[in-house]
């Protein structure tokens, strides 16, 4: 059975106008600077990212992610010490 297309409108994203967030603290949430959607959680010096259909990643810093809600490019440079 084919998957229906999403009714959301595409959001244009500019790589040069990236939003920068303050570094996350230990076990803190990383949220979009525009719409406050949860992007990831900082755990043990790495960022835990979770996506649809069970895709999960533990990545090092710096981290960049495009918000799936509003299309804003967000950056986290380093975990808090």
KACOR-V774882 format. One line per field, one symbol per residue. psi: psi as a letter, one per 20 degrees, with the letter a starting at -180 (. if undefined). burial: I if it has 9 or more other C-alpha atoms within 8 Angstrom, else O. A space follows every 50 residues. Layout:
BEGIN
psi->???
burial->???
END
This chain:
BEGIN
psi->pqpqqqiqqqpppphhlqpprqpqrpkrqoqpigikqphrpppljqpopp rqkjpqqoqrqqppqppigijppqqphqqq.
burial->OOOOOOOOOOOOOOOOOIIOOOIIIIIIIIIIIOOOOOIIIIIOOIIIII OOOOOOOOIOIOIOOOIOOOIIIIIIIOIOO
END
